Amino acid sequence: MAEDQQHRNSTKSWESVDGKLPSDLKELLRAKIYSSSQIVYPDPMVAPWLQFPEYARSSMGWRMGGGEDYMFAFRTWFKALDRAAQGN
């Protein structure tokens, strides 16, 4: 019983107070967001439909999740190429 009480005391509940998140939760979320934005893609990048061949053209994978992230990075990478490189 004492062990159960100790576990409850050490477990974070992260309840909002006056509609605000606790600062330690905010910091944890910021760190997670930052680490997920540090994905390094290969250069040259593979066309999205080759990177995700299992995604159909109308798949939600292109609008949410890995396909969306990859498509955004590919678009940025492709626009940075000169016209000659885009044509190849």
N, C-alpha and C positions, 0 to 999 in steps of 0.2 A: 504494500500500500504506500509506504514512504517512497519507494522507487517510482511508482506511478505519479505521485505528486511532484517529484523532482523532474520527471520527464515533462510534465505539463508546464512547469516553471521555465524549463529551458527551451521549449518549443515556441517559435514566433507565431503570433496570430495575425499580425499585420492588418489590424483593423484600421479603417480610415477614421480620422477624428476631424469633425467639422468639414467633411468632404475632402480632406487632404490625406495623402499617403504618408506613412512614416518615412523619415529621411533615410533610414538604412535600406528600406525597400526601394526607394527612388534610386539610391546609389547602386544597388544590385541590378536593377533594370537598365540603368545607363551603361553599366559594364557589359551586360548581355548584348545590348544593342550595338555597342561599339565593337565587341568581339565578332559579332555576326557580320558587320560591315567591312571587316578586314579580309574578306575572301580574295585570294589571288587567283586570277584566271590565266590560262596559258596565252602566250603571244607567239604566233597568231592564234586568235580564237577560232574555234570550230563553229560552223553555222549552227544556230539553235536547233534546227530540225535534225541535225546529225548528232548533236549533244544529247537530245532527248527524243530518240526515235519512237519511243513508246507513247508519246503525246500526240493525239490526233489534232488536226488543225483547229478544231473547236474545243479542245480540252480546257478544263479549268486550270490545268497546270501552267498554262501560258498567262493566266490572269492572277494566279495566286501561287506563292511558294517558289520553288527552285526555278521553274521555267520563267517566271516573271522577273526574278532577280537576274538570271542569266541573260534574258532578252534585253534588259536595261543596260547591263554591262556591255553586251555585244553591240548594241546600237551606239553607245558612247565610243567604243573602240573603233567601230567601222567609220563613224563620222570623222574621226581624227585622221584616217588614212587619206592620202592624196587620191585624186581621181583615177590615176593609172592603177594604183593598188586596189581600189574598189572594183575595178573592172575585171580583175583576175580571179 
